[in-house]
Amino acid sequence: MRRRLASLSLMLAALAACSGTPAGRSASSMPKGAPQVAATGTLALAPPARVPSPYDGNPGFERLFQRLAAIEAGHGGTVDILQLGDSHTAGGVFTTRLRDALQERFGSAGPGYMPAGKPYIGSRRADVAVTQEGKWQYFNSLSDTPSPGWGMTGFVARSRARGAAIAITPKDGLGFDIAGVTVVRQPGGGDLLVLIDDRVVKQISTQGPAGQADWITLPTAGQAQQLKLVAADTRPVDIAGWSLDRAKPGVVFDSAGVVGARLTTMDRWNPETVALELARRKPDLVILAYGTNEGFDRDLDLAAYQERFKAALRRLNAGPVAVVVLGPLDGQAESAACKKVADKDAVFPCQDTPPPLGKCAWYTPTMLGRVRALQAQGAKSGDYVFWDWSQLMPGACGMDRWVRQAVPLARADHVHLTPEGYTLTANAFFAWLMDQYQGYIQPGAVPPRPVVAGRPDTAAAALAGR
């Protein structure tokens, strides 16, 4: 990607300063707005010059914005967006709101790709209903060993009994036209029955080399309502993910989060499985939301993390893909002295640096800011756009302030947001992304406006569902 693709602040500054013809476009010899003779012989005004965008020449973002524009213009097509992250993604509120906002504007092309079954307590998607029957075991790429061949969902579901079943149904009643299943083969793997609307459409053998993944595409005869996977025998069947898509224009939003994950958790994923999933899903935009867990690790090796961060980006950026890195939210840790405080409901003070030994306080881990700065610095190379999630919070100890509001936007753990907080920040990200999109496609558009952290009008607009 080109070096002009940089952090949010640099992008806005560049856009405000740009003038002239965008790179790769020919300039007209006529003055802007000069009369031209149309084919009918009448005079016509030339259209206003298109304002240059910092995305000009970047194949990933040009492709993303052009495909969104084609959908809006009625030319059809779909845009696939993929978000990977930690508990902020796994919780589902941020991604649900962002998915809803995008699909309300551009149309819904289906629920998309996600972990199969119910991989963890609290696992949920607002747009689908998932049921489970019989015995299943789930392998988590954060901590489980040995690796059963994880893909980019970060989980593998394994049947433990004949007849064990998992099923998924879209809640909106619109159904799906195409389903996909990623199975992971293993020596002694069992057979998998695939049912669509309670009718067996395929029987798949999962026996084969350990860790070899296969993507099974399952077109339907019409609008289907339920995909069900059933273990045909007692031998184990491993499933890395499933997808539901619609044969109609719109946005499909794939998402997968692993609680406690770091971006380097994907080092444990099978690169061949990830490559297979990316080839099948062909995401137009990848959103990476990692950094919180790294920021709370005081022993983090930043130099090593930087190299692994670059390697992870290379793995995901196969082809012309737009990549946005969400810098971690603000957060606070509780000093050791607070553990001796009997009244756990007491309001501890907050400070932006670690407190002296023996003092009870919430404090912002030093490493959190360093991780955020490292991610922002990497954007200057042009590999991705950095969007600072923490800038939406009110300055130093921003998480603490959100915890103490009359309507809290953050939870008492000083790490996670409330549903209202995730909804607000998802709306802000959507507003920013649409500003960049409009600034790219609209001739004569004014420069995109920034999302200003902490301003009441910004918060109000976000909560209003802009």
C-alpha positions in Angstrom: 0.0 0.0 0.0 1.2 3.5 -0.7 2.7 5.7 1.9 0.0 8.3 1.6 -2.3 6.0 3.6 -1.6 7.1 7.2 -3.2 7.7 10.5 -6.5 9.5 10.9 -5.0 12.8 11.8 -2.6 12.6 8.8 -5.4 11.7 6.5 -7.5 14.6 7.4 -4.6 17.0 7.2 -3.6 15.7 3.8 -7.2 16.0 2.5 -7.5 19.6 3.7 -4.3 20.5 2.0 -4.8 18.7 -1.3 -5.5 20.5 -4.5 -5.2 19.7 -8.2 -5.6 16.4 -10.0 -5.6 13.1 -8.1 -2.8 10.7 -8.8 -3.5 8.5 -11.8 -6.1 10.8 -13.3 -5.6 13.1 -16.3 -6.2 16.8 -15.8 -8.5 18.7 -18.3 -6.9 21.6 -20.2 -10.2 23.5 -19.8 -10.5 25.8 -16.7 -12.8 24.4 -14.1 -16.4 25.2 -14.8 -15.6 26.4 -18.4 -18.4 25.9 -21.0 -18.1 22.8 -23.2 -20.0 21.8 -26.3 -22.2 18.8 -25.8 -23.0 16.2 -28.5 -26.3 18.0 -29.2 -24.4 21.2 -30.0 -25.7 23.0 -26.9 -23.5 24.5 -24.2 -23.0 22.5 -21.0 -21.0 23.3 -17.9 -18.3 20.9 -17.0 -18.9 19.0 -13.8 -17.1 20.3 -10.7 -13.6 18.9 -10.2 -13.4 16.0 -7.9 -11.7 16.9 -4.7 -8.6 14.7 -4.3 -8.7 12.1 -1.5 -5.8 10.6 0.4 -7.2 7.2 -0.7 -6.5 7.9 -4.4 -4.1 5.3 -5.6 -4.6 2.9 -2.7 -6.1 -0.2 -4.4 -7.7 -1.5 -1.2 -9.7 1.6 -0.3 -10.5 2.5 -3.9 -11.9 -1.0 -4.4 -14.0 -0.7 -1.1 -15.4 2.7 -1.9 -16.1 1.9 -5.6 -18.0 -1.3 -4.6 -20.1 0.6 -2.0 -20.9 3.2 -4.6 -21.9 0.6 -7.1 -24.4 -0.9 -4.6 -25.9 2.6 -3.9 -26.1 3.3 -7.6 -28.2 0.1 -8.1 -25.5 -1.8 -10.0 -25.5 -4.7 -7.5 -22.6 -6.5 -5.9 -21.7 -7.2 -2.3 -19.1 -5.8 0.1 -17.6 -8.2 2.7 -16.3 -6.6 5.9 -14.3 -8.7 8.4 -13.6 -7.7 12.0 -11.2 -9.7 14.2 -10.4 -8.8 17.8 -10.4 -9.5 21.5 -13.3 -9.3 24.0 -14.4 -5.9 22.6 -15.3 -7.8 19.4 -16.4 -11.1 21.1 -19.0 -9.2 23.2 -20.9 -8.5 20.0 -22.4 -5.1 20.7 -20.0 -3.0 18.8 -20.0 -5.3 15.7 -23.8 -5.7 15.9 -24.4 -1.9 15.8 -21.8 -1.5 13.0 -23.3 -4.3 11.0 -26.8 -2.9 11.4 -25.7 0.6 10.4 -23.9 -0.6 7.2 -26.8 -2.9 6.2 -29.4 -0.3 6.9 -27.7 2.0 4.3 -26.4 -0.5 1.7 -28.6 -3.6 2.2 -28.0 -6.9 3.9 -26.2 -9.7 2.0 -26.6 -12.0 5.0 -25.2 -12.7 8.5 -21.8 -13.7 7.1 -18.9 -15.9 8.5 -18.5 -16.7 12.2 -17.4 -19.3 14.7 -19.5 -22.5 14.6 -21.8 -23.4 17.5 -21.5 -21.8 20.9 -17.7 -21.6 21.5 -17.8 -19.7 24.8 -20.1 -18.5 27.6 -21.9 -15.4 26.5 -21.3 -16.2 22.8 -24.1 -14.5 20.9 -25.0 -12.7 17.7 -28.1 -10.5 17.7 -29.0 -11.4 14.1 -28.9 -15.2 14.3 -30.2 -18.0 16.7 -27.8 -20.8 17.4 -28.8 -24.1 19.0 -26.7 -27.0 20.2 -27.7 -30.7 20.9 -25.5 -33.4 22.3 -21.9 -33.2 23.4 -19.5 -30.7 21.8 -16.0 -29.6 22.8 -14.6 -26.2 21.8 -10.9 -25.4 21.3 -9.8 -21.9 21.9 -6.7 -20.6 20.0 -5.8 -18.4 22.9 -4.8 -21.2 25.3 -5.7 -24.7 24.2 -3.2 -27.3 23.0 -2.6 -29.1 20.8 -3.7 -27.0 17.9 -6.6 -28.7 16.0 -6.3 -26.4 13.0 -7.8 -23.0 14.0 -8.7 -20.6 11.3 -9.5 -16.9 11.6 -12.5 -17.5 13.9 -10.1 -18.6 16.6 -12.2 -21.6 17.6 -12.8 -25.2 16.5 -16.0 -27.1 17.5 -15.6 -30.8 17.9 -18.4 -33.3 18.1 -18.2 -35.8 21.0 -21.1 -38.1 20.3 -23.2 -39.5 17.5 -26.1 -37.2 16.7 -24.4 -34.2 18.3 -25.8 -31.2 16.3 -25.4 -27.4 16.0 -27.8 -25.3 14.0 -28.1 -21.6 12.9 -31.1 -19.6 11.8 -31.2 -15.9 10.8 -33.6 -14.0 13.1 -34.9 -11.5 10.5 -36.8 -14.2 8.6 -35.0 -13.3 5.3 -33.2 -16.6 5.3 -30.1 -17.3 3.2 -29.3 -18.6 -0.3 -25.7 -19.9 0.2 -24.1 -21.6 3.2 -20.5 -22.3 3.8 -18.8 -24.7 6.3 -15.1 -25.0 7.1 -14.3 -28.5 8.2 -10.9 -29.5 9.6 -9.8 -33.0 8.7 -8.0 -35.4 11.0 -7.0 -39.1 11.0 -10.0 -41.0 12.2 -12.3 -38.1 11.5 -16.0 -38.8 11.4 -18.8 -38.1 8.8 -20.8 -34.9 9.0 -24.4 -34.6 7.9 -25.4 -31.2 6.5 -29.1 -30.4 6.7 -30.8 -27.4 5.2 -34.4 -26.9 6.5 -34.3 -30.4 8.0 -33.3 -32.0 4.7 -30.0 -33.8 4.3 -28.2 -32.2 1.4 -24.7 -33.5 1.9 -22.6 -36.1 3.8 -19.0 -35.1 4.3 -16.1 -37.3 5.4 -13.6 -35.4 7.6 -11.0 -38.1 7.6 -7.6 -37.0 6.2 -4.3 -35.3 7.1 -4.3 -33.6 10.5 -5.2 -29.9 10.2 -6.2 -29.9 6.6 -9.1 -27.6 6.1 -11.8 -27.7 3.4 -14.5 -25.1 2.6 -17.8 -26.7 1.7 -20.1 -24.4 -0.3 -23.8 -25.2 0.0 -26.2 -23.5 -2.4 -29.9 -23.8 -1.6 -32.8 -24.4 -3.9 -34.4 -21.1 -2.6 -34.6 -19.0 0.5 -33.6 -21.3 3.3 -34.1 -20.7 7.0 -31.8 -23.1 8.9 -28.4 -24.7 8.5 -27.9 -27.8 10.7 -24.7 -29.9 11.1 -25.0 -33.3 12.7 -22.2 -35.9 13.6 -23.2 -39.0 11.7 -21.2 -41.3 14.0 -19.1 -41.5 17.2 -15.9 -40.4 15.5 -15.0 -36.7 16.1 -15.9 -34.0 13.5 -14.0 -30.6 13.7 -15.7 -27.4 12.4 -13.8 -24.1 12.2 -16.6 -21.8 11.1 -19.8 -21.4 9.1 -21.4 -18.7 7.0 -24.8 -17.7 5.7 -25.1 -15.4 2.7 -27.8 -14.0 0.5 -27.8 -13.6 -3.3 -28.6 -9.9 -3.2 -26.7 -6.6 -3.2 -25.5 -5.3 0.2 -23.0 -5.7 2.9 -22.1 -8.8 4.7 -20.2 -8.4 8.0 -18.0 -11.3 9.2 -16.8 -11.1 12.8 -14.9 -13.2 15.3 -13.4 -12.3 18.7 -11.5 -14.2 21.2 -11.7 -13.1 24.9 -8.2 -12.3 26.1 -6.7 -12.4 22.7 -3.8 -10.3 21.3 -3.1 -9.7 17.7 -0.3 -12.2 18.0 -2.9 -14.9 19.0 -3.3 -15.5 15.3 0.3 -16.8 15.2 -1.4 -20.0 16.5 -3.8 -20.1 13.6 -3.2 -22.5 10.7 -2.0 -20.2 7.9 -3.4 -22.5 5.2 -6.8 -22.5 6.9 -6.7 -18.7 7.1 -5.6 -18.4 3.5 -8.5 -20.7 2.5 -11.1 -18.6 4.5 -9.8 -15.3 3.0 -9.9 -16.7 -0.5 -13.5 -17.8 0.0 -14.7 -14.7 1.8 -12.7 -12.2 -0.2 -13.0 -9.3 2.4 -13.0 -5.8 1.0 -12.3 -4.3 4.4 -10.5 -5.9 7.4 -10.9 -4.3 10.8 -8.4 -5.3 13.5 -9.4 -4.5 17.1 -6.5 -5.7 19.3 -4.2 -3.9 21.8 -6.0 -3.9 25.1 -4.5 -7.1 26.5 -1.1 -6.1 25.1 -1.4 -2.8 26.9 -2.0 -4.4 30.3 1.1 -6.5 29.9 3.9 -4.6 31.7 6.5 -7.1 30.4 5.5 -6.8 26.7 8.5 -6.8 24.3 7.5 -3.9 22.0 10.2 -4.6 19.4 9.1 -8.2 19.1 5.5 -7.2 19.1 6.0 -4.8 16.3 7.5 -7.4 14.1 4.8 -9.9 14.8 2.2 -7.2 14.2 3.6 -6.6 10.7 3.6 -10.3 10.0 0.0 -10.6 11.0 -0.9 -7.7 8.7 0.9 -9.3 5.8 -1.0 -12.6 6.4 -4.4 -10.8 6.3 -3.7 -8.3 3.5 -3.8 -10.7 0.6 -4.8 -8.7 -2.5 -6.4 -5.3 -2.7 -7.8 -5.2 0.8 -8.5 -2.1 2.9 -7.3 -2.5 6.5 -8.3 -0.4 9.5 -6.6 -0.9 12.9 -8.7 0.2 15.8 -6.3 1.5 18.4 -7.1 0.3 21.9 -9.6 2.1 24.2 -8.4 3.8 27.3 -8.4 1.6 30.4 -7.3 1.4 34.0 -5.8 -1.2 36.3 -6.3 -1.4 40.0 -3.1 -0.9 42.1 -2.0 -3.7 44.4 -2.8 -1.6 47.5 -6.5 -1.7 46.6 -6.7 -5.4 47.2 -6.4 -4.7 50.9 -9.3 -2.2 50.9 -12.3 -3.9 52.6 -15.0 -1.7 51.0 -14.9 -2.8 47.4 -17.6 -0.3 46.5 -15.4 2.6 47.5 -14.7 5.1 44.7 -10.9 4.9 44.2 -9.3 7.9 42.6 -7.9 7.6 39.1 -4.5 8.8 37.8 -2.9 8.6 34.4 0.4 7.1 35.8 1.1 4.2 38.2 0.6 5.3 41.8 3.3 5.1 44.5 3.7 1.8 46.3 1.0 1.4 48.9 -1.4 3.9 47.4 -4.8 2.6 46.2 -5.9 4.0 42.9 -7.1 3.2 39.4 -4.2 4.0 37.0 -3.6 3.8 33.2 -1.0 1.2 32.4 2.1 2.8 30.8 2.3 0.1 28.1 -1.3 0.8 26.9 -0.2 4.2 25.4 3.0 2.6 24.0 1.0 -0.1 22.2 -1.4 2.6 20.8 1.6 4.7 19.6 3.2 1.7 18.0 0.0 0.9 16.0 -0.3 4.6 15.0 3.3 4.7 13.9 2.9 1.6 11.7 0.1 3.3 9.8 2.6 5.9 8.5 4.2 3.2 6.3 0.9 3.0 4.4 0.0 -0.6 5.3 -3.3 0.4 7.0 -5.3 3.2 8.4 -5.2 3.7 12.2 -8.4 4.8 13.9 -7.8 5.8 17.6 -10.7 4.3 19.5 -9.6 6.1 22.7 -10.0 9.5 21.1 -13.7 9.2 21.6 -13.1 9.2 25.4 -12.7 12.4 27.5 -8.9 12.7 27.9 -6.8 11.3 30.7 -8.6 8.6 32.8 -11.3 8.6 30.1 -12.5 5.1 30.9 -12.8 6.1 34.6 -14.9 9.1 33.7 -17.2 7.0 31.6 -17.6 4.5 34.5 -18.7 7.3 36.8 -21.2 9.0 34.5 -24.9 9.1 35.5 -25.5 6.8 32.5 -22.2 4.8 32.5 -20.6 4.2 29.1 -18.0 1.9 30.6 -18.1 -1.1 33.0 -16.7 -1.0 36.6 -13.8 -3.2 35.5 -12.4 -0.1 33.7 -11.7 -2.2 30.6 -15.0 -2.9 28.8 -17.8 -0.6 27.7 -21.4 -0.9 28.5 -23.8 -1.6 25.6 -24.4 2.2 25.4 -20.7 2.8 25.2 -20.1 0.2 22.5 -23.2 1.6 20.6 -21.9 5.1 20.8 -18.4 4.3 19.6 -19.7 2.0 16.8 -21.9 4.9 15.5 -18.9 7.2 15.6 -16.8 4.7 13.6 -19.6 4.3 11.1 -19.9 8.1 10.8 -16.2 8.4 10.2 -16.1 5.6 7.6 -19.0 7.1 5.7 -17.4 10.5 5.7 -14.3 9.0 4.1 -16.4 7.2 1.6 -18.4 10.3 0.7 -15.2 12.3 0.4 -13.8 9.8 -2.0 -16.8 9.3 -4.4 -18.6 12.7 -4.4 -17.4 15.2 -7.0 -16.8 18.6 -5.3 -17.2 17.1 -1.8 -16.0 19.1 1.1 -13.2 17.4 3.1 -14.5 14.8 5.5 -15.0 16.1 9.0 -13.1 14.4 11.9 -14.8 12.8 14.8 -13.8 15.0 17.7 -13.4 13.1 21.0 -15.4 14.3 24.0 -17.5 16.9 22.2 -21.2 16.8 23.4 -22.5 17.2 19.8 -20.5 14.2 18.7 -21.7 12.0 21.5 -25.3 13.1 20.9 -25.1 12.3 17.2 -23.6 8.9 17.8 -26.2 8.0 20.4 -28.9 9.2 18.0 -27.8 6.5 15.6 -26.3 8.7 12.9 
